[in-house]
Amino acid sequence: MASWPVAQGVAVDAPVRARRSRTQVKRARARGGILWIAISGVLLAGVVFVNVAVLRANLALDSSTNQRAKLRAENQALQSQLASALASPKIQARAQHQLGLVAADPSTIQYLNLAP
Protein backbone atom coordinates (compact mmCIF):
# COMPACT_ATOMS: atom_id res chain seq x y z
CA MET A 1 0.00 0.00 0.00
CA ALA A 2 1.05 3.45 -0.66
CA SER A 3 1.33 6.08 1.95
CA TRP A 4 -0.83 9.12 1.79
CA PRO A 5 0.93 12.23 0.83
CA VAL A 6 0.63 15.32 2.96
CA ALA A 7 -1.43 17.08 0.31
CA GLN A 8 -4.05 14.37 0.49
CA GLY A 9 -4.14 14.67 4.27
CA VAL A 10 -4.96 18.34 3.97
CA ALA A 11 -7.66 17.54 1.48
CA VAL A 12 -9.21 15.10 3.93
CA ASP A 13 -9.21 17.68 6.73
CA ALA A 14 -11.07 20.27 4.60
CA PRO A 15 -14.33 18.27 4.31
CA VAL A 16 -14.26 17.58 8.05
CA ARG A 17 -13.94 21.31 8.71
CA ALA A 18 -16.69 21.97 6.20
CA ARG A 19 -18.93 19.47 8.00
CA ARG A 20 -18.23 21.11 11.31
CA SER A 21 -19.03 24.54 9.97
CA ARG A 22 -22.22 23.22 8.34
CA THR A 23 -23.28 21.75 11.67
CA GLN A 24 -22.52 25.01 13.41
CA VAL A 25 -24.52 26.87 10.77
CA LYS A 26 -27.47 24.51 11.25
CA ARG A 27 -27.33 25.00 15.02
CA ALA A 28 -27.16 28.77 14.59
CA ARG A 29 -30.15 28.64 12.27
CA ALA A 30 -32.02 26.51 14.77
CA ARG A 31 -31.19 28.98 17.55
CA GLY A 32 -32.38 31.83 15.36
CA GLY A 33 -35.62 29.97 14.62
CA ILE A 34 -36.21 29.31 18.30
CA LEU A 35 -35.52 32.96 19.03
CA TRP A 36 -38.10 34.07 16.44
CA ILE A 37 -40.65 31.61 17.84
CA ALA A 38 -40.07 33.00 21.34
CA ILE A 39 -40.38 36.60 20.13
CA SER A 40 -43.57 35.74 18.23
CA GLY A 41 -45.01 34.05 21.32
CA VAL A 42 -44.29 37.09 23.48
CA LEU A 43 -45.88 39.39 20.91
CA LEU A 44 -48.97 37.19 20.66
CA ALA A 45 -49.26 37.09 24.44
CA GLY A 46 -49.11 40.90 24.43
CA VAL A 47 -51.88 41.07 21.84
CA VAL A 48 -54.04 38.76 23.94
CA PHE A 49 -53.35 40.86 27.05
CA VAL A 50 -54.37 44.05 25.24
CA ASN A 51 -57.56 42.40 23.91
CA VAL A 52 -58.53 41.23 27.40
CA ALA A 53 -57.93 44.73 28.76
CA VAL A 54 -60.11 46.23 26.01
CA LEU A 55 -62.89 43.72 26.73
CA ARG A 56 -62.81 44.60 30.43
CA ALA A 57 -62.97 48.29 29.59
CA ASN A 58 -65.95 47.66 27.30
CA LEU A 59 -67.76 45.76 30.04
CA ALA A 60 -67.18 48.60 32.49
CA LEU A 61 -68.36 51.10 29.89
CA ASP A 62 -71.46 49.02 29.18
CA SER A 63 -72.41 48.82 32.85
CA SER A 64 -71.92 52.57 33.31
CA THR A 65 -74.05 53.19 30.20
CA ASN A 66 -76.83 51.03 31.65
CA GLN A 67 -76.58 52.85 34.96
CA ARG A 68 -76.76 56.21 33.19
CA ALA A 69 -79.89 55.12 31.30
CA LYS A 70 -81.53 54.04 34.59
CA LEU A 71 -80.65 57.36 36.22
CA ARG A 72 -82.10 59.29 33.30
CA ALA A 73 -85.34 57.29 33.53
CA GLU A 74 -85.53 57.97 37.27
CA ASN A 75 -84.93 61.68 36.66
CA GLN A 76 -87.75 61.75 34.11
CA ALA A 77 -90.11 60.06 36.59
CA LEU A 78 -89.15 62.52 39.34
CA GLN A 79 -89.65 65.48 37.00
CA SER A 80 -93.08 64.16 36.11
CA GLN A 81 -94.00 63.83 39.80
CA LEU A 82 -92.72 67.33 40.48
CA ALA A 83 -94.73 68.77 37.60
CA SER A 84 -97.92 67.11 38.82
CA ALA A 85 -97.26 68.29 42.38
CA LEU A 86 -96.73 71.86 41.21
CA ALA A 87 -99.84 71.74 39.05
CA SER A 88 -102.18 71.02 41.99
CA PRO A 89 -101.90 74.49 43.63
CA LYS A 90 -102.31 76.12 40.24
CA ILE A 91 -105.51 74.16 39.65
CA GLN A 92 -106.83 75.11 43.11
CA ALA A 93 -106.08 78.79 42.55
CA ARG A 94 -107.72 78.75 39.14
CA ALA A 95 -110.81 77.00 40.54
CA GLN A 96 -111.13 79.64 43.25
CA HIS A 97 -110.77 82.61 40.92
CA GLN A 98 -112.70 81.42 37.87
CA LEU A 99 -115.38 79.20 39.41
CA GLY A 100 -115.55 80.61 42.92
CA LEU A 101 -114.91 77.22 44.51
CA VAL A 102 -113.47 77.06 48.02
CA ALA A 103 -111.62 74.20 49.69
CA ALA A 104 -113.60 72.44 52.41
CA ASP A 105 -112.68 73.01 56.03
CA PRO A 106 -111.14 69.78 57.36
CA SER A 107 -112.79 70.24 60.79
CA THR A 108 -116.28 70.10 59.26
CA ILE A 109 -115.70 66.76 57.56
CA GLN A 110 -117.29 63.76 59.26
CA TYR A 111 -116.86 60.10 58.43
CA LEU A 112 -119.55 57.45 58.74
CA ASN A 113 -118.73 54.00 60.03
CA LEU A 114 -120.56 51.57 57.76
CA ALA A 115 -119.29 48.47 59.49
CA PRO A 116 -122.12 46.49 61.24
C-alpha positions as CSV (number, residue, x, y, z in Angstrom):
1,M,0.0,0.0,0.0
2,A,1.1,3.4,-0.7
3,S,1.3,6.1,2.0
4,W,-0.8,9.1,1.8
5,P,0.9,12.2,0.8
6,V,0.6,15.3,3.0
7,A,-1.4,17.1,0.3
8,Q,-4.1,14.4,0.5
9,G,-4.1,14.7,4.3
10,V,-5.0,18.3,4.0
11,A,-7.7,17.5,1.5
12,V,-9.2,15.1,3.9
13,D,-9.2,17.7,6.7
14,A,-11.1,20.3,4.6
15,P,-14.3,18.3,4.3
16,V,-14.3,17.6,8.1
17,R,-13.9,21.3,8.7
18,A,-16.7,22.0,6.2
19,R,-18.9,19.5,8.0
20,R,-18.2,21.1,11.3
21,S,-19.0,24.5,10.0
22,R,-22.2,23.2,8.3
23,T,-23.3,21.7,11.7
24,Q,-22.5,25.0,13.4
25,V,-24.5,26.9,10.8
26,K,-27.5,24.5,11.2
27,R,-27.3,25.0,15.0
28,A,-27.2,28.8,14.6
29,R,-30.2,28.6,12.3
30,A,-32.0,26.5,14.8
31,R,-31.2,29.0,17.6
32,G,-32.4,31.8,15.4
33,G,-35.6,30.0,14.6
34,I,-36.2,29.3,18.3
35,L,-35.5,33.0,19.0
36,W,-38.1,34.1,16.4
37,I,-40.6,31.6,17.8
38,A,-40.1,33.0,21.3
39,I,-40.4,36.6,20.1
40,S,-43.6,35.7,18.2
41,G,-45.0,34.1,21.3
42,V,-44.3,37.1,23.5
43,L,-45.9,39.4,20.9
44,L,-49.0,37.2,20.7
45,A,-49.3,37.1,24.4
46,G,-49.1,40.9,24.4
47,V,-51.9,41.1,21.8
48,V,-54.0,38.8,23.9
49,F,-53.3,40.9,27.0
50,V,-54.4,44.1,25.2
51,N,-57.6,42.4,23.9
52,V,-58.5,41.2,27.4
53,A,-57.9,44.7,28.8
54,V,-60.1,46.2,26.0
55,L,-62.9,43.7,26.7
56,R,-62.8,44.6,30.4
57,A,-63.0,48.3,29.6
58,N,-65.9,47.7,27.3
59,L,-67.8,45.8,30.0
60,A,-67.2,48.6,32.5
61,L,-68.4,51.1,29.9
62,D,-71.5,49.0,29.2
63,S,-72.4,48.8,32.9
64,S,-71.9,52.6,33.3
65,T,-74.0,53.2,30.2
66,N,-76.8,51.0,31.6
67,Q,-76.6,52.8,35.0
68,R,-76.8,56.2,33.2
69,A,-79.9,55.1,31.3
70,K,-81.5,54.0,34.6
71,L,-80.7,57.4,36.2
72,R,-82.1,59.3,33.3
73,A,-85.3,57.3,33.5
74,E,-85.5,58.0,37.3
75,N,-84.9,61.7,36.7
76,Q,-87.8,61.7,34.1
77,A,-90.1,60.1,36.6
78,L,-89.1,62.5,39.3
79,Q,-89.6,65.5,37.0
80,S,-93.1,64.2,36.1
81,Q,-94.0,63.8,39.8
82,L,-92.7,67.3,40.5
83,A,-94.7,68.8,37.6
84,S,-97.9,67.1,38.8
85,A,-97.3,68.3,42.4
86,L,-96.7,71.9,41.2
87,A,-99.8,71.7,39.1
88,S,-102.2,71.0,42.0
89,P,-101.9,74.5,43.6
90,K,-102.3,76.1,40.2
91,I,-105.5,74.2,39.7
92,Q,-106.8,75.1,43.1
93,A,-106.1,78.8,42.5
94,R,-107.7,78.7,39.1
95,A,-110.8,77.0,40.5
96,Q,-111.1,79.6,43.3
97,H,-110.8,82.6,40.9
98,Q,-112.7,81.4,37.9
99,L,-115.4,79.2,39.4
100,G,-115.5,80.6,42.9
101,L,-114.9,77.2,44.5
102,V,-113.5,77.1,48.0
103,A,-111.6,74.2,49.7
104,A,-113.6,72.4,52.4
105,D,-112.7,73.0,56.0
106,P,-111.1,69.8,57.4
107,S,-112.8,70.2,60.8
108,T,-116.3,70.1,59.3
109,I,-115.7,66.8,57.6
110,Q,-117.3,63.8,59.3
111,Y,-116.9,60.1,58.4
112,L,-119.6,57.4,58.7
113,N,-118.7,54.0,60.0
114,L,-120.6,51.6,57.8
115,A,-119.3,48.5,59.5
116,P,-122.1,46.5,61.2
